[in-house]
Amino acid sequence: MTNSAKYFDEIVQSRRSVRIYDQESTFDHEAVQRSLERATLSPNSSNMQMWEFYRITSEDLRKEVAENCMRQKAATTARELVLFVVRPKLWRERAAFNLGKMKASFPEDMPQKDKERALSYYEKLIPTLYNNDSFGALRSVFKKIYAWYVGSKRPMYREVTKTDVRITLHKSVSLAAMTFMYSMKAEGYDTCPMEGFDSKRIKKLLDLPKDAEISMIIGCGEAAEGGIYNKRTRVANKEVIFEK
Ligand SMILES: Cc1cc2nc3c(=O)[nH]c(=O)nc-3n(C[C@H](O)[C@H](O)[C@H](O)COP(=O)(O)O)c2cc1C
């Protein structure tokens, strides 16, 4: 095992969902910023980065958000809360961002045909998948039928509906959340991911964009005594890890 693997194992083994945070110890809010900057480097579908991260640092706002996390201690005692949010409507901007980067990186002698093929990913395929802005449900039906038809003849990507795209966005932001939590552990802090909250009230409270979906809220701090509620339990590896 490499030294990096040993350090990483230490982080993975010691990370726990902490439900009560110490109120007295110093908390370095910069560690949250650094960890979020690392989180933005997480893998994400088609590099579309349709995520946003909201740091709740003011005490008053933190109290109100925690109230809407059903007063869970992991939220009420957190020294900072971070919202991991997806934004389905950002697809145009993000496709344009990727197109721009792609065009800028083409070698001068690249054949025009190859350029066109590469660009069509963000010019054609991504809009087809991500444009669910209006008539999303109807578009989904057509896309599903198309995928089913083509899929009956050759291998075809099947996750084409508006709901499938939402799942993709939540997958990507979850990977960012994981990077964030491991980074916070490496910085010497604990975290707790939460989905037990009133998304509607929190969106209103924070004046989030209409299309925003809060994937997780993560409480951060240093574990207080008794902050870890129970021993970690997992089903046996052989029940979940298969070799075919
Ligand atoms: C998507 C997601 C949502 C979760 N929501 C909550 C929550 O609302 N409240 C909470 O106390 N823990 C929550 N957890 C933490 C899990 O209960 C915890 O990860 C699990 O019990 C395993 O424990 P460990 O993280 O200490 O290994 C959530 C975890 C995930 C991944």
The ligand as a Gaussian input file, in Angstrom:
#p B3LYP/6-31G(d) Opt

LIG

0 1
 C      -28.048000      11.341000       1.337000
 C      -27.856000      11.240000       2.823000
 C      -28.767000      11.814000       3.676000
 C      -28.584000      11.761000       5.066000
 N      -29.462000      12.426000       5.888000
 C      -29.225000      12.463000       7.206000
 C      -30.036000      13.262000       8.054000
 O      -30.950000      13.951000       7.628000
 N      -29.748000      13.265000       9.383000
 C      -28.706000      12.549000       9.900000
 O      -28.505000      12.609000      11.119000
 N      -27.916000      11.783000       9.115000
 C      -28.137000      11.741000       7.788000
 N      -27.298000      11.021000       6.965000
 C      -26.156000      10.307000       7.543000
 C      -26.367000       8.793000       7.548000
 O      -27.334000       8.452000       8.503000
 C      -25.017000       8.126000       7.834000
 O      -24.124000       8.428000       6.790000
 C      -25.131000       6.597000       7.956000
 O      -25.917000       6.254000       9.062000
 C      -23.763000       5.926000       8.090000
 O      -23.030000       6.441000       9.173000
 P      -21.566000       7.102000       9.004000
 O      -21.741000       8.269000       8.047000
 O      -21.184000       7.587000      10.381000
 O      -20.647000       6.098000       8.455000
 C      -27.475000      11.070000       5.599000
 C      -26.547000      10.490000       4.712000
 C      -26.724000      10.585000       3.351000
 C      -25.690000       9.998000       2.430000

